[in-house]
Amino acid sequence: MLAVAAVVVGWGAPWQVSAPVQEVAPPHLPLEADRATAPPLSAASTVVAAASVAAPPEDSAPMKKSQPPTSSLKKSLRNAGCVAGASLALACASGAQVLPPPDPEDCPQAALTAMEELGIDIGDDRIGTFTGYTGDPRVITVRGGSGSIKLATGGYGEQFPGGTVLSCRITLGERVFGHCNWARTKAGKTWPVCFELHDEDGKLGVVRKDDGNADSARIFNAFDVVPVRRFK
């Protein structure tokens, strides 16, 4: 009989193991089970708020790119995620149904042009986190559908700074996949973009910390957001 234990991450959030995965509908309400069992100070069970950005892009002049985030910050965030994954491995059931990532699609030319003007180089990743959470990154629960992801470790210059929020379409499968096609700065400036989610291993999608629940996924809330020419 497989024993499933709650594991505490460095920031104190419990992990939960759920049922096998299937295609997901995009409701955006908090998980009742998580709300009932999570400690009062943990926001791990809340659902990521959707950010809908419909404004068209505005012209901008080329700008000086900011320095990328320090490798030590990235390493510390990723190491925490690795520890989380290693600890949970003993509790996860094997044989969860594997669903494919979303279909590949080309990045619209308007987004490619905007990213070029903003000085965003293809493949030049940043660390992203789902919005709605404060403090150190930790394991959280997300659903499929619309999601908002913040650049957490710096941006790409004055016009695309750290804290800019990406509007993404989240898909749950073997991993958590995301296609992000709009960005909104703190000043309210919007841009068409093409970013996708990668894990610390460089592979497409964020590694799940559960056994493949159909309605939600548990992930470590720090991962790579990568500008692309084409969504894989």
ZAMARGU-4260 file (C-alpha; in steps of 0.2 Angstrom, whole numbers, plus 5000, padded with zeros to 4 digits):
<rodrens>
0) 5000/5000/5000 | 5007/5017/4995 | 5009/5029/5009 | 5006/5047/5004 | 5013/5060/5015
5) 5011/5079/5016 | 5028/5087/5012 | 5033/5104/5018 | 5042/5116/5006 | 5055/5128/5012
10) 5041/5141/5012 | 5029/5131/5022 | 5016/5126/5009 | 5009/5108/5009 | 5009/5097/4994
15) 4994/5087/4989 | 4992/5072/4978 | 4977/5071/4967 | 4969/5060/4954 | 4974/5055/4936
20) 4974/5069/4923 | 4961/5072/4909 | 4957/5087/4898 | 4953/5103/4909 | 4939/5115/4908
25) 4944/5133/4912 | 4935/5139/4928 | 4944/5151/4939 | 4937/5147/4957 | 4948/5142/4972
30) 4949/5123/4975 | 4937/5119/4990 | 4948/5104/4996 | 4964/5115/4996 | 4954/5129/5006
35) 4948/5116/5019 | 4965/5108/5022 | 4978/5122/5019 | 4985/5131/5034 | 4978/5149/5037
40) 4994/5158/5031 | 4996/5148/5015 | 4989/5154/4999 | 4994/5138/4989 | 4976/5133/4986
45) 4970/5149/4978 | 4968/5150/4959 | 4978/5161/4948 | 4968/5177/4943 | 4965/5179/4924
50) 4971/5195/4916 | 4963/5199/4900 | 4972/5211/4889 | 4963/5217/4873 | 4972/5234/4869
55) 4981/5234/4853 | 5000/5237/4854 | 5007/5255/4853 | 5023/5260/4844 | 5039/5262/4854
60) 5056/5267/4850 | 5071/5255/4852 | 5077/5255/4870 | 5092/5249/4880 | 5090/5232/4887
65) 5091/5229/4906 | 5104/5217/4913 | 5097/5199/4915 | 5094/5193/4932 | 5108/5186/4942
70) 5113/5168/4940 | 5113/5166/4959 | 5095/5171/4961 | 5089/5160/4947 | 5099/5146/4955
75) 5092/5148/4972 | 5074/5148/4965 | 5077/5133/4954 | 5086/5123/4968 | 5071/5125/4979
80) 5060/5118/4965 | 5072/5103/4963 | 5071/5099/4982 | 5052/5100/4981 | 5051/5088/4966
85) 5063/5076/4974 | 5054/5075/4991 | 5037/5073/4982 | 5043/5059/4971 | 5040/5046/4984
90) 5022/5051/4986 | 5017/5052/4968 | 5008/5038/4960 | 5015/5031/4944 | 5006/5028/4928
95) 4996/5045/4927 | 4988/5048/4910 | 4999/5058/4898 | 4991/5072/4888 | 5000/5081/4874
100) 5005/5100/4875 | 4995/5112/4865 | 4996/5112/4846 | 5011/5122/4839 | 5007/5139/4832
105) 5017/5153/4824 | 5020/5169/4833 | 5010/5183/4825 | 5021/5195/4815 | 5015/5210/4825
110) 5022/5201/4841 | 5038/5198/4833 | 5040/5216/4828 | 5035/5222/4845 | 5048/5211/4853
115) 5062/5216/4841 | 5058/5235/4845 | 5058/5231/4864 | 5075/5223/4863 | 5068/5206/4868
120) 5079/5192/4860 | 5072/5176/4856 | 5077/5163/4869 | 5082/5176/4882 | 5072/5169/4896
125) 5067/5177/4913 | 5060/5169/4929 | 5041/5171/4930 | 5028/5167/4944 | 5009/5166/4943
130) 5002/5182/4950 | 4992/5183/4967 | 5006/5176/4978 | 5018/5186/4989 | 5033/5181/4998
135) 5045/5167/4993 | 5040/5155/4979 | 5032/5140/4984 | 5021/5126/4978 | 5004/5132/4972
140) 4988/5125/4963 | 4983/5131/4946 | 4970/5127/4934 | 4969/5127/4915 | 4962/5142/4905
145) 4968/5160/4907 | 4982/5164/4918 | 4993/5179/4923 | 5012/5177/4925 | 5023/5191/4931
150) 5041/5194/4926 | 5049/5191/4943 | 5068/5193/4940 | 5069/5209/4929 | 5063/5214/4912
155) 5070/5219/4895 | 5072/5238/4898 | 5063/5253/4903 | 5048/5250/4892 | 5047/5231/4897
160) 5052/5231/4916 | 5052/5218/4929 | 5034/5216/4936 | 5027/5216/4918 | 5012/5204/4918
165) 5010/5191/4904 | 4992/5186/4899 | 4993/5167/4895 | 4983/5152/4890 | 4987/5138/4902
170) 4985/5120/4897 | 4986/5105/4910 | 4995/5089/4904 | 5010/5079/4908 | 5017/5096/4913
175) 5009/5113/4914 | 5010/5122/4897 | 5007/5141/4894 | 5006/5151/4878 | 5008/5170/4883
180) 5003/5182/4869 | 5000/5199/4878 | 5010/5209/4890 | 5005/5223/4902 | 5017/5235/4911
185) 5014/5243/4928 | 5011/5259/4919 | 4997/5251/4909 | 5007/5249/4892 | 5002/5234/4882
190) 5012/5224/4869 | 5008/5209/4859 | 5022/5196/4863 | 5025/5177/4862 | 5032/5169/4878
195) 5030/5150/4883 | 5034/5142/4899 | 5049/5131/4902 | 5055/5122/4918 | 5073/5123/4925
200) 5077/5108/4915 | 5075/5118/4899 | 5061/5108/4893 | 5044/5114/4887 | 5031/5116/4901
205) 5032/5117/4920 | 5035/5100/4930 | 5020/5095/4940 | 5021/5091/4958 | 5006/5079/4959
210) 5001/5063/4950 | 4990/5071/4936 | 4974/5079/4943 | 4961/5082/4929 | 4955/5099/4936
215) 4971/5107/4943 | 4990/5105/4945 | 5002/5108/4959 | 5018/5117/4953 | 5033/5126/4960
220) 5029/5145/4957 | 5045/5149/4949 | 5049/5144/4931 | 5056/5151/4915 | 5046/5162/4903
225) 5055/5161/4886 | 5052/5173/4871 | 5049/5162/4855 | 5046/5164/4836 | 5035/5149/4836
230) 5025/5141/4850 | 5031/5122/4851
</rodrens>
